[in-house]
Amino acid sequence: MVRLYDLHPFGSQRVVPCKQEPAQFCRGRDVLFVASAAASCGVEVFAVRREGRCEPLGSFATLGPVLRMAHSRAGDYLVTIEEKSKATFLRAYVNWRCMSAGSSRVCVWMVGHKMEESYTKTLKEQMSIVEMALSDPPLCISCCPVHGDLLVGCRNKLVMFCLKYLVINQNWTVLDFERSLILHTDNFIPAEVAFCAWHIAITTELDVLILKLDLIQHRADRGEQCAYQVSTTEKLVDGGIKDEDLAAHSLQLELDEFVICQKPVELLGEESKLCKIPITLESTELSAEGKKHFQVQYLLFRRFTPDQSPFGFCEETKLHSVQFLPVYQAGSSMTANEETEKRELLSLFCFFSLPHVGYLYSVGKLVELISTYQCSERSEQAVLTPQFLHVITSESLQCYTVRCSAAAARDEDPCIDTTVKVHISYFF
């Protein structure tokens, strides 16, 4: 059951004063990052206390205006897409907490360089900036909350950077990245991506594709590239979906005055490979030892049309706010770093939204639609939390209850009575 709160369930609100006009922001586990507008390039960091107070921790300069940014809980790094001189750059800010201690020293290096020999004791107490070169401009980014890996969306491809821990000595470990995998797509330009525990969600303006990367045993006759493509002769007859419906965008129209809207499609599980979006994997890891090999599993494909909204036709109908919500099993007494590495993922949920309708899917053991959320006002952005779905509309903030913990409990025990309580061994 879904309930809409007319008054949001917050005890208070805080106004955080910034030195410069804010343009972008993102939240870490206990911090808030605020990127300044184009006039002044920089990021301010605030500590979020339990009492609701926000205290400034410090700030650091960026190469240019920040277009997008995200924080990774694993590794505690901030990644940004920045623009300078009409070019976009991908940068990761590591050990940024040194800036709050008053240190102004900064080290910059490119991904792929061996840093073990160049590190000294003085570099331990300074922020490091890792620049990641790409052949195509980055469009969107997402950090995996489980492993700390980074996924970057570019035109017709996704690039995955693996988070690495370089051990300098017994008391010093440095973070670094390695470009490990490229997912090539065909005529599929991502607007947003989400990445969690080898699950990938990609959205365009009206399409959603959810994939899973499965680890496989490497075979000697297997090359560096592997393609997972669907035979062009396959058709989904039972659902009434034909090849020409899914490939309507490739048709050349003789009359420009006609506007053709594609047919809405929902494909779950094995049927989702009929979306005719081939994915080619290219491994880019340098070291052969410990090299991972993947194959693609299609989980969900959904295509919307602009006229699907119950509130009328809207030419600006676009998907937004795609995100994963993982559910873990409650662990024993472990340190924070060990907990991140060892906690067991029990269930995974994916949310995405149109301007007037939000969709929540379970993509763990079973792919199914859990809830839909009707919004009478046009939604601009949505955030999914373990208890609530918060939606920013054109005029207000709306909050909906969610039942992810109950769904995860039923995943483990179908006979559990989730109307009384939810199994206490789950956490988010």
C-alpha positions as CSV (number, residue, x, y, z in Angstrom):
1,M,0.0,0.0,0.0
2,V,1.3,3.5,-0.9
3,R,0.5,6.5,1.1
4,L,1.0,10.1,0.1
5,Y,2.0,12.6,2.8
6,D,0.6,16.1,2.3
7,L,3.0,17.3,4.9
8,H,6.5,15.9,4.6
9,P,7.8,13.8,7.5
10,F,10.7,16.0,8.4
11,G,11.3,17.4,11.9
12,S,13.1,20.5,10.7
13,Q,14.9,22.1,7.8
14,R,18.2,23.9,7.6
15,V,19.3,26.7,5.3
16,V,23.0,26.2,4.5
17,P,24.8,29.5,3.5
18,C,27.2,29.1,0.6
19,K,30.0,31.5,-0.3
20,Q,29.0,31.3,-4.0
21,E,25.9,30.7,-5.9
22,P,25.2,26.9,-5.9
23,A,24.7,25.0,-9.2
24,Q,25.1,21.3,-8.4
25,F,25.1,19.3,-5.2
26,C,25.3,15.7,-4.0
27,R,25.3,13.9,-0.7
28,G,27.8,11.5,0.9
29,R,27.2,9.5,4.0
30,D,27.9,12.4,6.4
31,V,28.8,15.2,4.1
32,L,27.2,17.6,1.5
33,F,29.0,18.7,-1.6
34,V,27.9,22.0,-3.2
35,A,29.4,23.0,-6.6
36,S,29.5,26.7,-7.4
37,A,28.0,28.3,-10.5
38,A,30.0,29.0,-13.6
39,A,31.3,32.3,-12.4
40,S,33.5,30.7,-9.7
41,C,34.7,27.1,-10.1
42,G,34.9,25.2,-6.9
43,V,33.2,22.8,-4.4
44,E,32.2,23.6,-0.9
45,V,32.0,20.7,1.6
46,F,29.7,20.6,4.7
47,A,29.5,18.1,7.5
48,V,25.9,16.9,8.2
49,R,25.4,16.2,11.9
50,R,22.8,14.1,13.5
51,E,21.2,17.1,15.1
52,G,20.5,18.5,11.7
53,R,23.4,21.0,11.7
54,C,25.6,21.6,8.7
55,E,29.1,22.8,9.4
56,P,31.6,23.8,6.7
57,L,34.5,21.5,6.3
58,G,36.4,23.4,3.6
59,S,36.4,23.9,-0.1
60,F,38.6,23.2,-3.1
61,A,38.9,24.5,-6.7
62,T,37.8,22.7,-9.8
63,L,39.1,22.8,-13.3
64,G,35.9,24.4,-14.6
65,P,32.1,24.5,-13.9
66,V,30.8,21.2,-12.6
67,L,28.2,19.7,-14.8
68,R,27.6,16.5,-12.8
69,M,29.1,15.0,-9.7
70,A,28.7,11.9,-7.5
71,H,30.1,10.6,-4.2
72,S,31.2,7.1,-3.6
73,R,30.8,5.7,-0.1
74,A,33.3,3.0,-0.9
75,G,36.6,4.8,-1.1
76,D,35.1,8.1,0.0
77,Y,35.9,9.9,-3.3
78,L,34.1,12.6,-5.3
79,V,33.9,12.3,-9.1
80,T,32.9,15.2,-11.3
81,I,32.3,16.0,-15.0
82,E,33.7,19.5,-15.5
83,E,33.8,21.8,-18.5
84,K,36.5,24.1,-19.7
85,S,37.0,25.8,-23.1
86,K,34.0,23.8,-24.5
87,A,35.7,20.5,-23.5
88,T,34.5,18.1,-20.8
89,F,36.8,16.4,-18.3
90,L,36.3,13.5,-15.9
91,R,38.1,13.9,-12.5
92,A,38.0,12.1,-9.2
93,Y,38.9,13.9,-6.0
94,V,40.6,11.5,-3.5
95,N,41.5,12.2,0.1
96,W,39.6,15.5,0.0
97,R,39.1,15.5,3.7
98,C,42.7,16.8,4.0
99,M,41.3,20.2,2.8
100,S,39.2,20.5,5.9
101,A,42.3,20.1,8.0
102,G,43.8,23.2,6.4
103,S,46.1,21.5,3.9
104,S,46.3,23.3,0.5
105,R,48.6,20.8,-1.2
106,V,47.2,19.0,-4.2
107,C,48.6,16.1,-6.3
108,V,47.3,15.5,-9.9
109,W,47.9,12.4,-11.9
110,M,46.4,10.5,-14.9
111,V,44.8,7.1,-14.7
112,G,47.3,4.4,-15.8
113,H,50.5,5.9,-14.3
114,K,52.3,3.8,-11.6
115,M,52.1,5.9,-8.5
116,E,53.8,3.5,-6.0
117,E,57.3,4.8,-6.7
118,S,56.4,8.5,-6.7
119,Y,54.6,8.7,-3.4
120,T,56.3,10.3,-0.4
121,K,55.3,10.9,3.2
122,T,54.3,14.5,2.4
123,L,51.7,13.3,-0.2
124,K,49.9,11.4,2.5
125,E,48.4,14.6,3.9
126,Q,47.1,16.2,0.7
127,M,44.2,15.8,-1.7
128,S,44.8,13.9,-4.9
129,I,43.0,14.5,-8.2
130,V,42.8,11.6,-10.6
131,E,42.1,12.6,-14.2
132,M,40.5,10.0,-16.5
133,A,41.0,10.5,-20.2
134,L,38.2,9.4,-22.5
135,S,37.9,9.2,-26.3
136,D,34.3,10.6,-26.1
137,P,32.9,13.3,-23.8
138,P,31.4,11.9,-20.6
139,L,27.6,12.5,-20.3
140,C,26.7,10.9,-17.0
141,I,28.3,9.1,-14.1
142,S,27.4,6.7,-11.3
143,C,29.4,5.1,-8.4
144,C,28.8,1.5,-7.2
145,P,27.9,1.7,-3.4
146,V,29.1,-1.9,-2.9
147,H,32.5,-2.0,-4.6
148,G,33.2,1.7,-5.3
149,D,33.7,1.2,-9.0
150,L,32.8,4.0,-11.4
151,L,30.5,3.9,-14.5
152,V,30.7,6.6,-17.1
153,G,28.1,7.0,-19.8
154,C,29.3,8.3,-23.2
155,R,27.8,8.4,-26.7
156,N,27.1,4.7,-27.7
157,K,29.1,3.2,-24.9
158,L,29.7,2.9,-21.1
159,V,33.1,2.9,-19.6
160,M,33.8,1.2,-16.2
161,F,36.7,2.2,-14.0
162,C,37.6,-0.3,-11.3
163,L,38.6,1.1,-7.9
164,K,42.0,-0.1,-6.7
165,Y,43.7,0.1,-3.4
166,L,47.5,0.6,-3.8
167,V,49.4,-0.5,-0.6
168,I,52.4,1.8,-0.1
169,N,53.3,0.4,3.3
170,Q,51.5,-1.2,6.3
171,N,50.0,2.1,7.4
172,W,49.3,3.7,4.1
173,T,46.9,2.7,1.3
174,V,46.2,4.9,-1.8
175,L,43.2,4.9,-4.0
176,D,43.6,4.6,-7.8
177,F,41.4,3.6,-10.8
178,E,41.9,1.3,-13.8
179,R,39.7,1.4,-16.9
180,S,38.6,-2.2,-16.9
181,L,35.6,-2.6,-19.2
182,I,33.8,-0.9,-22.1
183,L,30.2,-1.7,-23.0
184,H,29.6,-0.7,-26.6
185,T,26.0,0.0,-27.5
186,D,24.4,0.7,-30.9
187,N,22.4,4.0,-31.3
188,F,21.8,4.2,-27.5
189,I,22.9,7.5,-26.0
190,P,22.6,7.5,-22.2
191,A,21.0,10.4,-20.4
192,E,21.4,8.9,-17.0
193,V,23.1,5.7,-15.6
194,A,22.9,3.9,-12.3
195,F,25.4,1.3,-11.1
196,C,25.2,-1.1,-8.2
197,A,26.7,-4.6,-7.6
198,W,27.3,-5.3,-11.3
199,H,23.8,-4.1,-12.2
200,I,23.5,-1.3,-14.7
201,A,20.5,0.9,-15.5
202,I,20.6,3.1,-18.5
203,T,17.9,5.7,-19.5
204,T,17.5,7.8,-22.6
205,E,14.6,10.2,-23.0
206,L,12.0,7.5,-23.1
207,D,13.8,4.1,-22.9
208,V,15.0,2.2,-19.8
209,L,17.5,-0.7,-20.1
210,I,18.6,-2.7,-17.0
211,L,21.5,-5.1,-17.4
212,K,23.6,-7.4,-15.1
213,L,27.2,-8.3,-15.6
214,D,27.8,-12.0,-14.7
215,L,31.3,-13.2,-13.9
216,I,32.3,-16.2,-16.1
217,Q,35.2,-18.5,-16.3
218,H,37.7,-17.5,-18.9
219,R,38.2,-19.9,-21.8
220,A,41.4,-20.1,-23.7
221,D,39.6,-19.6,-27.0
222,R,37.8,-16.6,-25.8
223,G,39.0,-13.3,-27.2
224,E,39.2,-9.9,-25.5
225,Q,35.8,-8.9,-26.9
226,C,32.5,-10.7,-26.5
227,A,29.2,-9.7,-28.0
228,Y,25.8,-10.5,-26.6
229,Q,23.4,-9.9,-29.5
230,V,20.0,-11.2,-30.3
231,S,19.2,-12.9,-33.5
232,T,17.3,-10.6,-35.8
233,T,14.9,-13.5,-36.6
234,E,13.6,-13.7,-33.0
235,K,10.2,-12.1,-32.4
236,L,8.0,-11.9,-29.4
237,V,4.8,-13.2,-30.8
238,D,2.8,-13.7,-27.6
239,G,3.2,-10.0,-26.6
240,G,2.3,-8.8,-30.1
241,I,5.7,-7.0,-30.5
242,K,7.3,-7.2,-33.9
243,D,10.7,-6.3,-35.1
244,E,9.4,-3.3,-37.0
245,D,7.8,-1.9,-33.9
246,L,11.1,-1.9,-31.9
247,A,13.1,-0.6,-34.9
248,A,10.6,2.1,-35.9
249,H,13.2,4.8,-35.3
250,S,15.2,3.6,-38.3
251,L,12.4,4.1,-40.8
252,Q,12.7,6.9,-43.2
253,L,9.5,8.9,-43.4
254,E,8.5,10.5,-46.7
255,L,6.1,13.0,-45.2
256,D,7.7,15.3,-42.6
257,E,4.4,16.6,-41.4
258,F,3.6,13.3,-39.7
259,V,4.8,12.5,-36.2
260,I,5.1,8.8,-35.5
261,C,5.2,7.7,-31.8
262,Q,6.7,4.3,-31.1
263,K,4.6,1.6,-29.4
264,P,5.1,1.3,-25.6
265,V,7.0,-1.8,-24.7
266,E,7.7,-3.6,-21.4
267,L,10.0,-6.7,-21.5
268,L,11.0,-8.5,-18.3
269,G,13.6,-11.2,-17.7
270,E,14.6,-13.3,-20.7
271,E,12.2,-11.4,-23.0
272,S,14.1,-8.2,-22.5
273,K,16.9,-9.3,-24.8
274,L,14.4,-8.8,-27.6
275,C,14.9,-5.1,-27.3
276,K,17.4,-5.3,-30.2
277,I,20.0,-3.3,-28.4
278,P,23.2,-5.3,-28.8
279,I,25.9,-4.9,-26.1
280,T,29.5,-5.6,-26.9
281,L,32.0,-6.0,-24.1
282,E,35.6,-4.9,-24.5
283,S,38.0,-5.8,-21.7
284,T,40.7,-3.1,-21.1
285,E,42.4,-4.4,-18.0
286,L,46.2,-4.3,-18.4
287,S,47.2,-7.2,-16.0
288,A,46.3,-10.7,-16.9
289,E,46.4,-11.9,-13.3
290,G,43.1,-11.6,-11.6
291,K,41.4,-10.4,-14.8
292,K,37.6,-10.5,-14.7
293,H,35.5,-11.7,-17.6
294,F,31.8,-10.9,-17.9
295,Q,28.8,-11.7,-19.9
296,V,25.7,-9.6,-20.2
297,Q,22.3,-10.6,-18.8
298,Y,19.3,-8.5,-19.9
299,L,16.9,-7.9,-17.0
300,L,14.4,-5.2,-18.1
301,F,13.6,-3.1,-21.1
302,R,10.8,-0.5,-21.1
303,R,9.9,2.0,-23.7
304,F,7.5,4.9,-23.1
305,T,5.7,7.2,-25.4
306,P,5.1,10.9,-24.9
307,D,1.3,10.5,-24.8
308,Q,1.3,7.9,-22.0
309,S,0.7,10.4,-19.3
310,P,-2.9,10.4,-17.9
311,F,-2.6,14.2,-17.6
312,G,-2.4,14.8,-21.4
313,F,0.2,15.0,-24.1
314,C,3.5,16.6,-23.2
315,E,6.3,17.2,-25.7
316,E,8.9,17.5,-22.9
317,T,8.1,14.0,-21.5
318,K,11.5,12.6,-20.4
319,L,12.6,10.0,-17.9
320,H,14.6,11.1,-14.9
321,S,16.0,10.1,-11.5
322,V,17.1,6.5,-12.3
323,Q,18.6,4.9,-9.2
324,F,19.3,1.6,-7.4
325,L,18.4,0.9,-3.8
326,P,20.3,-2.2,-2.4
327,V,19.1,-4.2,0.6
328,Y,21.8,-6.0,2.6
329,Q,21.7,-8.6,5.3
330,A,22.5,-7.2,8.8
331,G,26.1,-8.2,9.6
332,S,27.9,-8.8,12.9
333,S,30.3,-6.4,14.6
334,M,32.6,-5.4,11.7
335,T,34.6,-2.2,11.0
336,A,33.2,0.2,8.4
337,N,35.7,-0.8,5.7
338,E,35.2,-4.5,6.2
339,E,31.5,-4.1,6.3
340,T,31.5,-2.5,2.8
341,E,33.5,-5.4,1.4
342,K,31.7,-8.3,3.1
343,R,28.1,-7.4,3.5
344,E,25.8,-9.6,1.5
345,L,23.4,-8.2,-1.0
346,L,20.0,-9.7,-0.6
347,S,17.8,-7.7,-2.9
348,L,18.0,-4.8,-5.3
349,F,15.4,-2.3,-6.4
350,C,15.4,0.2,-9.3
351,F,13.4,3.4,-9.6
352,F,12.9,5.7,-12.5
353,S,10.2,8.3,-13.2
354,L,8.3,10.2,-15.9
355,P,7.0,13.7,-15.1
356,H,3.8,12.3,-13.7
357,V,4.4,8.6,-12.9
358,G,7.2,6.9,-11.0
359,Y,8.0,3.2,-11.3
360,L,9.7,0.9,-8.7
361,Y,11.0,-2.5,-9.9
362,S,12.6,-5.4,-8.0
363,V,15.6,-6.6,-10.0
364,G,17.0,-9.1,-7.6
365,K,16.0,-12.8,-7.7
366,L,12.9,-11.8,-9.7
367,V,12.3,-8.9,-12.0
368,E,8.8,-7.4,-11.3
369,L,7.0,-4.1,-10.9
370,I,6.5,-3.4,-7.2
371,S,4.7,0.0,-7.2
372,T,3.7,2.9,-9.4
373,Y,3.5,6.5,-8.0
374,Q,1.1,8.9,-9.6
375,C,2.0,12.6,-9.3
376,S,-0.6,15.2,-10.1
377,E,2.1,17.9,-10.4
378,R,5.1,17.7,-12.8
379,S,8.0,16.0,-11.0
380,E,11.5,17.5,-11.5
381,Q,13.6,15.1,-9.4
382,A,13.0,12.1,-7.1
383,V,15.1,10.4,-4.4
384,L,14.4,6.8,-3.2
385,T,15.2,6.0,0.5
386,P,14.5,2.9,2.5
387,Q,11.4,4.4,4.0
388,F,10.2,7.1,1.6
389,L,10.2,8.3,-2.0
390,H,10.8,12.0,-2.0
391,V,9.6,13.8,-5.1
392,I,10.4,17.5,-5.9
393,T,7.6,18.8,-8.1
394,S,7.1,22.1,-9.9
395,E,5.3,23.5,-6.8
396,S,6.0,21.3,-3.7
397,L,7.8,18.4,-2.1
398,Q,5.8,15.2,-2.0
399,C,6.7,12.0,0.0
400,Y,5.4,8.5,-0.6
401,T,5.9,5.4,1.5
402,V,7.8,2.5,0.0
403,R,7.8,-1.2,0.9
404,C,11.2,-2.3,-0.2
405,S,12.1,-4.0,3.1
406,A,8.9,-5.9,3.0
407,A,9.5,-7.0,-0.6
408,A,13.0,-8.1,0.4
409,A,11.7,-10.1,3.3
410,R,9.2,-11.9,1.1
411,D,12.1,-12.7,-1.3
412,E,13.7,-14.7,1.5
413,D,10.6,-16.0,3.1
414,P,7.4,-16.0,1.0
415,C,5.3,-16.9,4.0
416,I,6.4,-14.0,6.2
417,D,3.6,-11.7,7.4
418,T,5.0,-8.3,6.4
419,T,1.8,-6.4,7.6
420,V,2.9,-7.1,11.2
421,K,6.7,-6.6,10.9
422,V,9.6,-6.8,8.6
423,H,12.4,-9.2,9.2
424,I,15.0,-7.3,11.4
425,S,18.0,-8.9,9.7
426,Y,17.9,-6.5,6.7
427,F,19.4,-3.1,6.4
428,F,20.0,-0.5,3.6
